[in-house]
Amino acid sequence: MNNTLIKIISPFKSWVTVDTRILGIYRIFFGLLVFADIFRRWETRHIFYSAKGVYPMTPPSSTYKSFSLMHTFNSSWEIDVLFIIGLFFSILLILGYKTKLSHFIAGVILISMHNRVVLVENAGDFVLNCMIVWSFFLPLGAAISLDSLKRSLHSLNEYNTEALNNRSEHSYHDYKYCTIAYFAILFQIAAIYFFTGLNKNGADWMSGTAVHYMYQLDTFLTPFGFFIRNYVGVLFSKVATYGTLALELTVPILL
């Protein structure tokens, strides 16, 4: 019975198994994203997040409730302190120092920012919130981090050349980690792309002209977008439009 169960589960084991070295690389880029998201708001921190800004506080009688430290700590100097703390701990997250603590503090502050002024946020901010929560259950500091370096120095007696060159204690299996949180992240990404693809059922998407019209939206174009939009012809638009649909709908299978 046990052998049968193992055979059934084995094909799905990779869905919940991740290499901690990959998580280390993920943590670095994830930390950079958290840092950038906080830092880009620095110039407008008092305008949007302080009690004296243009965005009023949520009335106590309001039915809408959201968690945000900035509902309570909202004076100008308190906002400054929260931003600085968020930036500081996002840097520690990048370095992988006190990773869980750094992740928690930087995440709480960033989610507080997102919930403080919901009207200026977008879907990407809420995806980042989800990644902050799911990633907290992963061992992001297990490899390529100051935490892992500290553990290594304490656990290995590398006092000579022979010990330094002995990698027998660092087999591949040491880096494998099984957790449902990894599958949750895969499912989150797959669901986002799949349902976004299903939602692209309008006439522009069906006719292959959606990308062409996208390049007419000046508000969302980057300088590179302005540069190439004059070269977006019918063929390119059709290939890019149908290619986007195909990619988004097949992401769950690809993952």
C-alpha positions in Angstrom: 0.0 0.0 0.0 2.8 2.4 0.9 4.6 1.7 -2.4 1.5 2.4 -4.3 1.0 5.6 -2.5 4.6 6.7 -3.2 4.2 5.9 -6.9 1.1 8.1 -7.0 2.7 11.0 -5.2 6.1 10.9 -6.9 5.1 12.6 -10.1 3.8 15.6 -8.1 6.7 15.8 -5.7 8.5 18.4 -7.9 5.4 20.7 -7.5 6.3 21.2 -3.8 10.1 20.8 -4.0 12.4 23.7 -4.6 16.2 24.3 -4.6 17.1 26.7 -1.8 19.8 28.2 -4.0 17.0 29.2 -6.4 15.2 30.7 -3.5 18.3 32.7 -2.6 18.4 34.2 -6.1 14.7 34.8 -5.8 15.2 36.6 -2.5 17.7 39.0 -3.9 15.4 40.1 -6.8 12.4 40.0 -4.5 14.2 42.3 -2.0 15.2 44.6 -4.8 11.6 44.9 -5.9 10.4 45.6 -2.3 13.1 48.3 -1.9 12.3 49.9 -5.3 8.6 49.9 -4.5 9.2 51.7 -1.2 11.9 54.1 -2.6 9.8 55.3 -5.5 7.2 56.6 -3.1 9.7 58.7 -1.1 9.1 62.0 -2.8 5.3 61.8 -2.3 5.3 60.2 1.1 3.8 63.2 2.9 1.4 64.0 0.1 -0.2 60.6 0.0 0.5 58.9 3.3 0.6 61.5 6.1 -2.5 62.9 7.9 -1.9 66.3 6.3 -1.8 65.0 2.8 -4.3 65.1 0.0 -5.8 61.6 0.8 -8.1 61.7 3.8 -8.0 59.1 6.5 -10.6 56.4 6.4 -13.6 57.5 8.6 -14.1 55.3 11.7 -17.6 54.6 10.6 -16.6 53.4 7.2 -17.4 49.8 6.3 -14.1 49.4 4.5 -11.4 48.2 6.8 -7.8 47.5 5.9 -4.6 46.9 7.8 -2.1 49.7 7.6 0.3 51.0 10.2 -0.1 54.4 8.5 -3.7 54.6 9.7 -2.2 55.1 13.2 1.3 56.4 12.7 0.5 59.2 10.2 2.3 62.4 11.3 5.1 63.6 8.9 7.9 62.4 11.1 6.3 59.0 11.7 5.8 58.5 8.0 9.5 59.3 7.5 10.5 56.7 10.2 8.3 54.0 8.6 9.8 54.6 5.2 13.3 54.5 6.5 12.6 51.3 8.4 11.1 49.7 5.3 14.1 50.7 3.2 16.6 49.4 5.8 15.0 46.0 6.3 14.5 45.5 2.5 18.2 45.9 2.2 18.7 43.3 4.9 16.3 41.1 3.0 18.4 41.4 -0.1 21.6 40.5 1.9 19.8 37.7 3.6 20.6 38.9 7.2 18.0 37.9 9.8 16.0 37.0 6.8 12.6 36.1 8.4 12.6 39.2 10.6 13.7 41.5 7.7 11.1 39.9 5.4 8.3 40.4 8.0 9.1 44.0 8.8 9.7 45.2 5.2 6.5 43.3 4.1 4.3 44.8 6.8 5.5 48.3 5.9 5.0 47.8 2.2 1.5 46.3 2.7 0.7 49.2 5.0 1.6 51.6 2.1 -0.5 49.7 -0.4 -3.5 49.6 2.0 -3.1 53.3 3.0 -3.9 54.7 -0.5 -5.7 52.0 -2.3 -7.0 54.3 -5.1 -3.4 54.9 -6.4 -2.5 51.2 -6.4 -2.9 48.7 -9.2 -3.1 44.9 -9.6 0.6 44.6 -9.5 0.7 45.9 -6.0 -1.7 43.3 -4.8 0.2 40.5 -6.5 3.3 41.7 -4.7 1.3 41.5 -1.4 0.5 37.9 -2.2 4.1 37.1 -2.9 5.2 38.7 0.3 2.8 36.5 2.3 3.5 33.2 0.4 7.3 33.8 0.4 7.3 34.2 4.1 6.8 30.5 4.4 9.8 29.7 2.3 13.4 29.4 3.6 14.7 32.4 1.6 17.8 32.7 3.8 18.9 29.1 3.5 21.4 29.8 0.7 23.3 32.7 -0.9 22.7 34.8 2.2 24.6 36.2 5.2 22.5 33.9 7.4 23.6 30.8 5.4 27.2 32.0 5.5 27.0 32.4 9.3 25.5 28.9 9.7 28.2 27.4 7.5 31.0 29.0 9.4 29.6 27.6 12.7 28.9 24.1 11.4 31.9 23.4 9.3 35.5 23.2 10.6 37.2 24.6 7.5 40.6 25.3 9.0 42.8 24.1 6.2 43.0 23.7 2.5 41.7 20.1 2.5 38.6 21.0 4.5 37.9 24.0 2.2 38.0 21.8 -0.9 35.9 19.0 0.6 32.4 19.4 -0.8 31.1 16.0 0.2 28.9 17.6 2.9 27.2 19.8 0.3 25.4 17.4 -1.9 22.5 18.5 -4.1 20.0 16.9 -1.7 21.1 19.4 1.0 19.5 22.1 -1.0 16.1 20.5 -1.7 13.2 21.8 0.3 9.6 20.5 0.3 6.8 22.9 1.1 3.2 23.6 0.0 4.1 27.3 -0.1 6.2 26.7 -3.2 3.2 25.2 -5.0 1.0 28.0 -3.8 3.3 30.5 -5.5 3.3 28.5 -8.7 -0.5 28.3 -8.5 -0.8 32.0 -7.9 1.3 32.9 -10.9 -0.4 30.3 -13.1 -3.9 31.5 -12.0 -3.0 35.1 -12.8 -1.8 34.4 -16.3 -4.5 31.8 -17.1 -7.5 33.9 -16.0 -6.0 37.0 -17.6 -5.8 35.1 -20.8 -9.4 34.0 -20.5 -10.5 37.6 -19.9 -8.9 38.7 -23.2 -12.0 37.8 -25.3 -12.9 41.2 -26.8 -13.0 42.0 -30.5 -9.5 43.5 -30.5 -8.0 40.4 -29.1 -9.9 38.1 -31.4 -9.0 40.2 -34.5 -5.3 40.4 -33.6 -5.3 44.2 -33.2 -5.0 44.6 -29.4 -1.2 45.2 -29.4 -1.6 47.8 -32.1 -4.1 49.7 -30.0 -2.1 49.2 -26.9 0.7 51.2 -28.5 -1.7 54.1 -28.9 -2.1 54.5 -25.1 0.5 57.3 -24.4 -0.1 57.1 -20.6 1.4 53.6 -20.4 4.1 53.8 -23.0 7.8 53.9 -22.0 10.3 55.8 -24.1 11.1 52.6 -25.9 7.4 52.1 -26.6 7.2 55.5 -28.2 10.2 54.7 -30.3 8.9 51.4 -31.8 5.2 52.1 -32.1 5.6 53.6 -35.6 7.0 50.2 -36.6 4.2 48.1 -35.2 2.5 46.8 -38.4 -0.4 44.5 -39.0 1.7 41.3 -39.0 3.6 42.2 -35.8 0.3 43.1 -34.1 -1.3 39.8 -35.0 1.7 37.7 -34.0 2.1 39.6 -30.7 -1.6 39.6 -29.9 -2.2 35.9 -30.5 1.2 35.0 -29.0 0.2 36.8 -25.8 -3.0 34.8 -25.6 -1.2 31.5 -26.3 1.5 32.2 -23.7 -0.9 33.2 -20.9 -3.3 30.3 -21.4 -0.4 27.8 -21.5 1.5 29.1 -18.5 0.0 26.6 -16.0 1.2 23.8 -18.3 4.6 25.4 -18.8 5.1 25.9 -15.0 
